[in-house]
């Protein structure tokens, strides 16, 4: 009779036997680190993302690129786009829609509203992430270069981190039954590439940011623009920075 995930976890606390196949199956962080070039040093980077909302056109390219790059199952999202509509300057009651996560764009509205804009969302890769604090087995963690990752080999699927995330960016994979989320394309950025969503964005709305690199454009972006993070009252020290974030955005 096959063991359940929990039984495997309990037995592994007593003894671990590595076969050649198991040894080859490295966890997410180890695999990404091994794939990185010799020039990549985790201690020299601290990753984040900037989003210029004035440039988002709601095309869905980022959502599609993310799904293709990371094998995101249909109906689930590592990143998605929301459309906000503000009527009569009522910031407290915005109309928000996100059909299929904005993956195929948005249908036009019959009646014009006083204000309408798009807001891309994803994991905020927080400095003080609530998800890492509640995980009972350390399956979700912050890498030395500031990316919040999930090691699915340790994940129990307990959903504690899903509930703890104030941004709603985690889900249980319907096949693996473990938590999945944005990894900031860690397998790409450790090789000197940008994320799939940034690469696919036709307007440059999303830009990968290395906060430890003094030459990175992120510093000028933060200095010259009105920049906010989502839900600052949660004190997570989020590292996805939005330019001109409207007060109605939740």
JOFENBEL-V166817 format. One record per pair of residues at least 24 apart in sequence whose ideal C-beta (glycine too) atoms are under 6 Angstrom apart, sorted by the first residue. I is the first residue (numbers start at 1). J is the second residue. D is the distance in whole Angstrom. If there is no record, write none. Layout:
i | j | d
I | J | D
I | J | D
This chain:
i | j | d
27 | 151 | 4
27 | 153 | 5
28 | 149 | 6
28 | 151 | 5
29 | 143 | 6
29 | 149 | 6
32 | 186 | 5
32 | 187 | 5
32 | 190 | 5
36 | 190 | 4
40 | 190 | 5
42 | 144 | 4
42 | 145 | 4
45 | 145 | 4
45 | 210 | 5
45 | 212 | 5
46 | 146 | 4
46 | 211 | 4
46 | 212 | 4
47 | 145 | 6
47 | 146 | 5
47 | 147 | 5
47 | 184 | 6
48 | 209 | 4
48 | 211 | 6
48 | 239 | 3
49 | 209 | 6
49 | 240 | 5
50 | 207 | 5
50 | 209 | 5
50 | 218 | 6
50 | 221 | 5
50 | 241 | 5
51 | 120 | 6
51 | 206 | 6
51 | 242 | 5
52 | 205 | 5
52 | 243 | 5
53 | 242 | 6
53 | 244 | 6
55 | 203 | 4
55 | 205 | 4
56 | 118 | 4
56 | 120 | 6
56 | 205 | 5
58 | 106 | 5
58 | 118 | 4
59 | 105 | 6
60 | 102 | 5
60 | 103 | 5
60 | 104 | 5
60 | 105 | 5
61 | 200 | 4
62 | 197 | 4
62 | 200 | 6
62 | 201 | 6
63 | 101 | 5
63 | 102 | 6
63 | 103 | 4
64 | 103 | 6
65 | 196 | 4
65 | 197 | 6
65 | 200 | 4
66 | 196 | 6
66 | 197 | 5
69 | 196 | 4
73 | 174 | 6
76 | 171 | 5
77 | 101 | 4
78 | 182 | 4
79 | 122 | 4
79 | 182 | 6
79 | 197 | 6
80 | 121 | 6
81 | 118 | 5
81 | 120 | 5
82 | 119 | 5
83 | 118 | 6
84 | 117 | 6
85 | 113 | 5
85 | 116 | 5
86 | 115 | 4
86 | 248 | 6
87 | 113 | 5
87 | 114 | 6
91 | 247 | 5
91 | 248 | 4
94 | 248 | 4
119 | 249 | 6
122 | 182 | 5
123 | 169 | 4
123 | 181 | 5
123 | 182 | 4
124 | 167 | 6
124 | 238 | 4
124 | 240 | 5
125 | 239 | 5
126 | 236 | 4
126 | 237 | 6
126 | 238 | 5
127 | 237 | 4
128 | 236 | 5
128 | 237 | 5
130 | 164 | 4
131 | 161 | 4
131 | 164 | 5
131 | 165 | 5
134 | 160 | 4
134 | 161 | 6
134 | 164 | 5
135 | 161 | 5
147 | 184 | 5
147 | 186 | 5
149 | 183 | 6
150 | 179 | 5
152 | 178 | 4
155 | 179 | 5
166 | 231 | 5
166 | 234 | 5
